[in-house]
Amino acid sequence: MPPRLTQDERIAQMTFASVYPHYLAKVEKKGRTEEELLKVIRWLTGFTKAQVTKHIAKKSTFEEFFAAAKLHPNAALIKGVICGYRVEEIENPLTQQVRYLDKLIDELARGKKMESILRS
């Protein structure tokens, strides 16, 4: 029986392509657009729409996705609870980056203003 993966290992191996449709459905269900979703992703990662599309097509893992990203200097301003964890207290850097993205998308879906989401 193979050893069980830790939560951090599972997140690292998850593909961005498998999660993106869920992100999109979540924001669209709340009346937001894919363009707004891509704007949030671009702010955090620096990726253009074409680069995001390429990561989806390549089935990049979150590890590969964030290794290629240039994290926004204000990403550390993202605070709060997501999936039961306080994002500013997550010790694994990759898990924290994924949770930053989750938190931003959650804020978008909850109708926060883009200026507030993008920590500007």
C-alpha positions as CSV (number, residue, x, y, z in Angstrom):
1,M,0.0,0.0,0.0
2,P,1.5,3.4,-1.0
3,P,2.2,5.9,1.8
4,R,-0.6,8.5,2.3
5,L,0.3,11.9,1.0
6,T,0.2,14.9,3.3
7,Q,-2.2,17.7,2.5
8,D,0.8,19.8,1.3
9,E,1.8,17.0,-1.1
10,R,-1.7,16.5,-2.4
11,I,-2.0,20.3,-3.1
12,A,1.4,20.3,-4.9
13,Q,0.3,17.4,-7.2
14,M,-3.2,18.7,-7.9
15,T,-3.4,20.2,-11.4
16,F,-4.5,23.8,-12.0
17,A,-6.6,22.5,-14.9
18,S,-8.7,20.3,-12.5
19,V,-9.5,23.3,-10.2
20,Y,-9.9,26.1,-12.7
21,P,-13.5,25.1,-13.8
22,H,-14.5,25.1,-10.1
23,Y,-13.1,28.6,-9.6
24,L,-14.9,29.7,-12.7
25,A,-18.2,28.1,-11.7
26,K,-17.9,29.6,-8.2
27,V,-17.5,33.2,-9.4
28,E,-20.0,33.0,-12.3
29,K,-22.7,31.6,-10.0
30,K,-22.3,34.8,-8.0
31,G,-22.6,37.0,-11.1
32,R,-18.8,37.7,-11.6
33,T,-17.1,37.1,-15.0
34,E,-14.2,34.9,-16.2
35,E,-12.4,38.2,-17.1
36,E,-12.6,39.2,-13.4
37,L,-11.3,35.8,-12.4
38,L,-8.4,36.1,-14.8
39,K,-7.7,39.6,-13.5
40,V,-7.4,38.2,-10.0
41,I,-5.1,35.4,-11.2
42,R,-3.0,37.8,-13.1
43,W,-2.6,40.1,-10.1
44,L,-1.4,37.2,-7.9
45,T,0.8,35.4,-10.4
46,G,1.6,37.8,-13.2
47,F,0.2,35.4,-15.8
48,T,-1.5,36.6,-18.9
49,K,-4.7,34.9,-20.1
50,A,-2.6,33.1,-22.7
51,Q,-0.2,31.8,-20.0
52,V,-3.2,30.7,-17.8
53,T,-4.6,28.8,-20.8
54,K,-1.2,27.2,-21.5
55,H,-1.0,26.0,-17.9
56,I,-4.5,24.5,-18.2
57,A,-3.6,22.8,-21.5
58,K,-0.3,21.4,-20.1
59,K,-2.2,20.2,-17.0
60,S,0.4,22.0,-14.8
61,T,0.4,20.9,-11.2
62,F,0.1,23.7,-8.6
63,E,3.8,23.2,-7.9
64,E,4.6,23.9,-11.6
65,F,2.1,26.7,-11.8
66,F,3.4,28.7,-8.9
67,A,7.1,27.9,-9.7
68,A,6.5,29.8,-12.9
69,A,4.6,32.6,-11.3
70,K,6.0,36.0,-10.1
71,L,4.0,36.4,-6.9
72,H,2.7,40.0,-6.4
73,P,4.7,41.9,-3.8
74,N,1.5,42.6,-1.9
75,A,0.4,38.9,-1.7
76,A,1.5,38.9,2.0
77,L,-1.4,41.4,2.6
78,I,-3.9,38.6,1.9
79,K,-5.2,37.5,5.3
80,G,-8.1,35.6,6.7
81,V,-9.5,32.1,6.9
82,I,-9.9,29.8,3.9
83,C,-10.7,26.1,4.2
84,G,-10.4,26.4,8.0
85,Y,-6.8,27.7,7.8
86,R,-5.6,31.2,8.5
87,V,-3.6,31.9,5.3
88,E,-1.0,34.2,6.9
89,E,-0.1,31.3,9.3
90,I,0.3,28.5,6.7
91,E,4.0,27.4,6.9
92,N,4.4,25.6,3.6
93,P,5.0,28.3,0.9
94,L,3.3,26.5,-1.9
95,T,0.2,25.6,0.1
96,Q,0.1,29.3,1.3
97,Q,0.2,30.5,-2.4
98,V,-2.6,28.1,-3.4
99,R,-4.7,29.4,-0.4
100,Y,-3.9,33.0,-1.4
101,L,-5.5,32.2,-4.7
102,D,-8.4,30.5,-3.0
103,K,-9.0,33.5,-0.7
104,L,-8.9,36.0,-3.6
105,I,-11.4,33.9,-5.6
106,D,-13.6,33.6,-2.5
107,E,-13.6,37.4,-2.1
108,L,-14.4,37.8,-5.8
109,A,-17.4,35.4,-5.4
110,R,-18.6,37.2,-2.3
111,G,-18.9,40.5,-4.3
112,K,-16.0,42.4,-2.8
113,K,-14.8,45.4,-4.9
114,M,-11.8,44.6,-7.2
115,E,-9.7,47.4,-5.6
116,S,-10.1,45.7,-2.2
117,I,-9.4,42.2,-3.6
118,L,-6.3,43.3,-5.4
119,R,-4.9,45.0,-2.2
120,S,-4.5,48.3,-4.0
